[in-house]
Amino acid sequence: MRRLLEDAIDRLPEPFRLVFILRDIEGLGTEAAANLLSIKPETVKTRLFRARRLLRAEMEKALLPRFSDVFPFAGKRCALMADRVIERLRAASF
């Protein structure tokens, strides 16, 4: 998981990667990051938002195919589990 995240960060466009590292990894505030990069604080906020959005998309793309292998949601076991949950919900509502 860590390797996937590191690779996704490495693939970010440099302006987004720099802001992401300064803010989310190094823990700098918006003003401090803006001063270091010689950009406006608003630009830092925008780049951080976009960096996080790109990272989320990369991680989803990498993990979703593997997630179903780890937690298959099909078949008899899944149906039985769903039936038990529904029974408990019905019992709790009365």
C-alpha positions as CSV (number, residue, x, y, z in Angstrom):
1,M,0.0,0.0,0.0
2,R,2.8,2.4,0.9
3,R,4.6,1.6,-2.3
4,L,1.4,2.3,-4.3
5,L,1.0,5.7,-2.6
6,E,4.7,6.6,-3.1
7,D,4.5,5.8,-6.8
8,A,1.3,7.8,-7.1
9,I,2.9,10.8,-5.5
10,D,5.9,10.5,-7.7
11,R,3.6,10.6,-10.8
12,L,1.9,13.9,-9.7
13,P,2.8,16.9,-11.9
14,E,5.6,18.7,-10.1
15,P,3.6,21.8,-9.0
16,F,1.0,19.6,-7.4
17,R,3.7,17.2,-6.0
18,L,5.6,20.0,-4.3
19,V,2.6,21.5,-2.6
20,F,1.3,18.0,-1.5
21,I,4.7,17.2,0.0
22,L,5.0,20.5,1.8
23,R,1.5,20.5,3.2
24,D,0.5,16.9,3.8
25,I,3.8,15.2,4.3
26,E,6.0,17.9,5.9
27,G,3.0,19.6,7.7
28,L,3.7,23.2,6.6
29,G,0.8,25.6,6.7
30,T,-0.6,27.3,3.6
31,E,1.3,30.6,4.1
32,A,4.6,28.8,4.7
33,A,4.3,26.7,1.6
34,A,3.3,29.7,-0.4
35,N,6.3,31.6,0.8
36,L,8.7,28.7,0.0
37,L,7.3,28.3,-3.5
38,S,6.8,32.0,-4.1
39,I,3.2,31.6,-5.0
40,K,-0.1,32.9,-3.6
41,P,-1.8,31.0,-0.7
42,E,-4.8,30.5,-2.9
43,T,-2.7,28.7,-5.5
44,V,-1.3,26.4,-2.7
45,K,-4.9,25.5,-1.8
46,T,-5.9,24.9,-5.4
47,R,-2.9,22.8,-6.1
48,L,-3.3,20.8,-2.9
49,F,-7.0,20.1,-3.7
50,R,-6.0,18.9,-7.2
51,A,-3.1,16.8,-6.0
52,R,-5.4,15.0,-3.5
53,R,-8.0,14.5,-6.2
54,L,-5.4,13.0,-8.6
55,L,-4.0,10.8,-5.8
56,R,-7.4,9.5,-4.9
57,A,-8.1,8.6,-8.6
58,E,-4.7,6.9,-8.9
59,M,-5.3,4.9,-5.7
60,E,-8.8,3.8,-6.7
61,K,-7.5,2.7,-10.1
62,A,-4.8,0.7,-8.5
63,L,-6.8,-0.8,-5.7
64,L,-10.3,-1.5,-7.0
65,P,-9.3,-4.5,-9.1
66,R,-7.4,-6.0,-6.2
67,F,-10.1,-5.2,-3.6
68,S,-12.6,-7.6,-5.1
69,D,-10.0,-10.4,-5.0
70,V,-9.5,-9.8,-1.3
71,F,-13.1,-9.3,-0.4
72,P,-15.3,-11.1,-2.9
73,F,-18.9,-10.0,-2.6
74,A,-20.7,-12.8,-4.5
75,G,-22.0,-16.2,-3.9
76,K,-23.7,-18.0,-1.1
77,R,-21.7,-16.5,1.7
78,C,-22.5,-13.0,0.7
79,A,-26.2,-13.8,0.3
80,L,-26.3,-15.4,3.8
81,M,-24.6,-12.4,5.3
82,A,-27.0,-10.0,3.7
83,D,-29.9,-12.1,4.9
84,R,-28.6,-12.0,8.5
85,V,-28.2,-8.2,8.4
86,I,-31.7,-7.7,7.1
87,E,-33.1,-10.1,9.8
88,R,-31.4,-8.1,12.5
89,L,-32.6,-4.8,11.1
90,R,-36.2,-6.0,11.0
91,A,-35.9,-7.4,14.5
92,A,-34.5,-4.1,15.8
93,S,-37.2,-2.0,14.3
94,F,-40.1,-3.7,16.2
